[in-house]
Amino acid sequence: MSDSSWLPDKSQNAYSQVVGFFRVIRQATECLLSGCRILPGYPATGIETVYNKFIRTFLRIVTIVVLIIIEVIVIAYKERIKPEHLRILEILLTRTKISRNDYYYFLNLKKGFEGELVFDAYTKQFKLDHFFLNDLQLEIRRAPFQVDALMIRTNLLILYEIKNFEGIYKWGAEKFTKTTGTELENPSLQLQKTKVRLELLLQEKGYSLKVDAYVIFVNPEFTLLGAPNDSNFILPSQIPGHFRNIQAAPELNAEQIKLAETLMNLHDSSYPRKKTQYTYSDLKKGITCPECGTLAEKFSGYSQDCTKCGNKMNVNKAIRSSIEDFHTLFPEIKLTSRRMMDWCGCGNDMRVYRVLKKNYRMVGKNRGRYYI
């Protein structure tokens, strides 16, 4: 606790209470010894005063811990994680050449994820973040569907389909047409399917809640011409007004938390998606620059300059990052010191071994040893 500035305010407060708790415990112990000295900040004249302070501190800690547990549950509901396939493609781009189709797929994934982060920034700005479930992969009657964001309110769910389109488009019932001739499927078609499947799933689980659904366009450079006034679209200029009109809801009650837990338990993180083919032998070995992603096939010392951006990278951190990249690409292959020494390229093998030993737990002995 010598430096807790990086912690959130609530966590700093809680940890300071914990420190105070143990200081009072030690004070009570010292009071029972002859010639004891009361610690600064806890003036007391006898064991009764110390005991009362102990009880008050203990109750404060219990209250804060309960609040933190509740906050952690709520925060976990809104967590948005970078899609695994996007992460895989990012790693592959630094270590091999990918096909044109995979590259365009990567760009679409990246743009979509960036749009979702813009949406999240709006919900934080308007203090609505703790009511959202993000990136749910659900299924009803063998029909899969994905939820970009779902807002849980007392008697209402608000479903959002997030789009990061840019440019000028003309509305069509089935397609949007760009001035350059590019055509895109009208996202309200997908939204309607998602809404119906979500309602069916809720009914199956015993919930009779109304679901409002919107396509929200988060890119400020997007313009849609000719859309009907009664459409379920939220254009970039309408986003602030939309969230301002949603009055702050009370804290999550037991029923809302139960619904959130139900949907989270139904989320299928392993749902099969399009996969890019790659093999270990086809990938370049080395450590990547944390700033620009450039691959350094050789490393030495505790730090070295990136040959592309000039950033001075910490070699130990770069080795650990590269090990995590390997685990992302090949989750079924064990992390052995020999394999990681090869994966990280040409350098000090003992440096790789020390990173493994420090940051991972060793399992097995001798030649069967690996890290998790």
N, C-alpha and C positions, 0 to 999 in steps of 0.2 A: 504493500500500500504506500510505498514511498512516493509513487507518482501515479495518481488516479485521474489525471486531467483528461485522459482519453475516454473515460467512462461516461455514460449518460448521467445527467443530473440526478435522476432517481437512484441509479446504481451507486453513485458516489455517496449519496445520503445514507443509503442502506449499509454500505460497507463501513462508513464512519460510525454508524450505530453498532455494528458488530465489533469494531475495534473498541468502542466505548464499553461494550458489554464485557469484553475480556479484561479491560482495565479495571472495571468495578469488581469482577471476580477476584483479580489479583489483590485489589485493595482490601476486600473482605478477608482474604487469607492473611494478609499482612497485619490486619487489625487483631487477629487472634494471636499474633506473636508479640512477645514483649518488645517494647521500643519500636513499634512499627511507625512508618512515616506515610501519611496520606499523600497520594499522588497529586500533583498540581492539576487544577481543574475539577477536582472532586473533594472539596472541603467537607470534612465531617468531624464530629466530636465523639462518635461512639458507634458501636456495631449496629444499633437500631437505625441510625441515619443511613449508614452504608446499605443495610438491608432494604430500606425503602427505596433508595436510589437503584438498587439492583432490580427490584420488582418493576419500577417504572420503565427502566431501560429494556428489560425483558419483554414487557408488553408492547413497547414501541417496535421492537425488532419483529415480534410475531406479526403485528399489523402490517409493517412494511413488506415482510416476506410474502404475506398473502397477496398484497397489492401487486408485487412484482410477478408472482406466479400468474395472476390474472392477466397482467400486461403481456407476459411472454406468450400466453395462449392466444391473445388477441393479435399480437404482432405476427405470430406464426401463421395465422389465417391469411394475412395480406402478403405474405412473402412471395416475391416473384423471382424465379431462378432462370438464368440464361438457359435456353433449350440445349439439351445435350448434343443434338446434331449440329447446332450452330457452333458449339464449343469444339466438336470434333473437326469440323471444316476449318475453323480458325487454326487449329494445330497443324492440320495437313497442309495448309497453305504455306507454312514456314518450312515444311520438310519434304514436299514433293509437288509435282504438278497434278492438278485435278482436271477433270474433263470440263468442257464448256458448260454442259448442262449442270454439273455440280457447282460450278462457279456462279451461275445465275441463280441457282437455288440458294446458295450461300448469301448472295446479295439480297434476295427476297426475305430470307430468315432474319438477316441483320437489320434490314429496314423495318420489318415488322416488330422485332424486339425493341428497337429504338423508339418506335411509336408507342409501345406499351409503357416504356419508361417515362415518356412525356405524359401519358395519361396518369401514371402514378404520381408524377410531380404535381399535377392538378389536384388530385385527391389529398395530397399532403398540404398543399397551399390552402385548401378550404377545410382542412381538418376533418376529412371524411375517411382517412385511410384505415381506421380500425373497424370498418364495416365491410371490408372487401375480401372476397375469395378470388384468387387469381389463378389462371392457367389450370383449370380443371379439365381432366380428360375423363368423360363419363360415358355410360352406355345404358340404353334402355331397349330391351327386347332385341338384343344383338345389333342395335343401330347405334354406332358410336357418335359422339359429338363433343366439341371442345368449347369451353367457356373462357373467353378472354378475361372478363371481370364480372363479378356478381356482387351487387350491393344488397346487404341484408338489413331490412328495416322491420318495424314491429309487425305490420300486416301486409308487407309488400316486398317483393324482390325486384331489383332493377338490373337487367341484363345488358351488358355493353359488348358490342362487337367493335374492336378498335382497328381503325384503318389509318395508314400513314401515306396515303396517296398524295401526290403533288402534281400541279399543273391544272389546266382548265379543261373540264369535262362537261359534256352535255348529257343530261339525265335521259334515261330510257327505262321502260318498265323491266326489261331483262338485261340491258347492257348500258354501261357508261361509255361514251365515245369521246376520245381526246381530239383536240384540234389537229393533231398530227395523224389521226386515223387509228391510233391504238384503241382497242376495245377491252373493257373489263366487265366481268359479271357484276350485275347490280348486287351489292352486298346485302341488301335487304332480303334477298331470296334465301341466303344462307342463314341470316338472322332468324327468319321465320321458322326454318327447320329446327334450329337450336332451341328457340322458345318453346315450340310444341313438344320437343323431346324432353326438355327440362320440366315442363308442366306434367307430362306423363310420369316422369320419374318421381316427382314430388307426390303425386297422387298415389303412386305405388307404395311410397314410404309413409303414407298417412298424413300428408300435409296438404291443406287446401288454401294456398296462398296465391294472390294475384301476382302475375309477372308482367312488368313493363319492360319493353325491349327497345334499344336504340343502337344505331350505327353511329359511332362518334369518330369524326375525322380530325385528327390531332395536328396535322401538318398545316402551318399557317400559310403555306404557298398553294393550298388546294382551293379550287373554286368549282362549284357545281351549278350549271345553268339549267333552268327549266324544271327544277324539282318541285313537286306539288307541295302546297303549304301544309298539308296534313301528313306529310311523310314522317317517318320515324328517324330522320337524320338530325344529327347535331353537328353543325358546321363549325369550323375553327372560331369564328367570331361569336358563336352562340355558347361556347363552352363555359366561360365565366358566369354568364347569366343562368345557365342550367344548374350549375352547382350552388350558386347563391340561392336559387329558388328551393333547393332541397334543404329544409331547415335541419339544424343539428338535431340528431336523434339522441334519445337517452342512452345510457350505457347498455351494452348487451345484457339481456335478461337470460334466464335459464333456458327458455324455449329457443331463443335465437342461437345460443351456444350449442344446444343439442342439434339443431338443424345444421350448423356449421360443421360440427363433428361428423354428422351423418354424411354430408357431402364430401368431406375430406377423406373419410374411410372408403367412400366409393371411387375416389380418384385413382386412376390406374396409371401410375408413372411409367410402367413398362409397356404401355400400349405400342405395338409395332408401327414404326414409321419407315419412310424411305431411308435406306442405308447406303452409304458410300463404301465401295469396296477398296480395301488397302491391305498390304501385308507389311510385316516388320522389315523384311529385307529391302523393300522399295523405299523406305524412309531414310532421309539423311539423319545422321547422328550429331548431337551437340547440345549446347544449352542456348536458350533464347533470351534476347534482350527484353527486359520487362517494359521498356518504353515503346519500341517500334516492332518487336517480334523478330528481329533479324537473328538468324541462327549463327552461333559461333561454334565452329567445329573443333576448336582448340581452346583451352582455358588454362590459366596459371595465376598463382598468387591469390590474394583475398579479394581483389577487385581488378577489373580491366575495362577498357574503353570499348564501346560498341563501334565497329568499323563503319556503320552507316550513319547513326545519329549522334555519335560521340558521347552518349550517356555512359557514366561510370557505373557499371553494374556490380553488385555484390555477388561474387561467384557462388557462395554457399546458398544464397537465396535463389539464384538462377538454377543451381543444381536441383534444389528441392522443387522448384516450379516445373522443371523438366521431368522429374520423377512423377509429379502429379499429372502431367500431360500423358506420360506413358500409361498410367493407370486409367485415364479417361479413354484412351484408344484401345487398350487391351486389359479390360477389367478382370478377365478370366486368367491372366498369366501372373504368376507369383513374382513379387518384387525380390529378386536375389541381388546380392552385391555384384556378382559377375555380370549379370544382365544390365544393371544400372550403370556400371562402369562403361560398358559398350555403348549404351544408349546416350550417355552424356558426352561422348566423343573423346578426343585425345586430351588427357590432362593428368592430374595427380589422382591416382585411383584411391589413395587413402582419404582424400578429401571427400570423395563420393561415399566411401564407407562410413566416415564420421557423420555425414549428413543423415545417412540412413539410421545409424545407431542413435543419434540424438533425437530425431523426429518421428521415428517409427518403432513399433514394438517387435522384437525379434521372436520368432517362433521356430522351434526345432534346433537341431545341433549339427555341427560339421557340414557335410555336403547337402544335407536336407534343410539347411537354415534359410529362412526367408523372412520378409518384413510385412507388417500390416499396419 
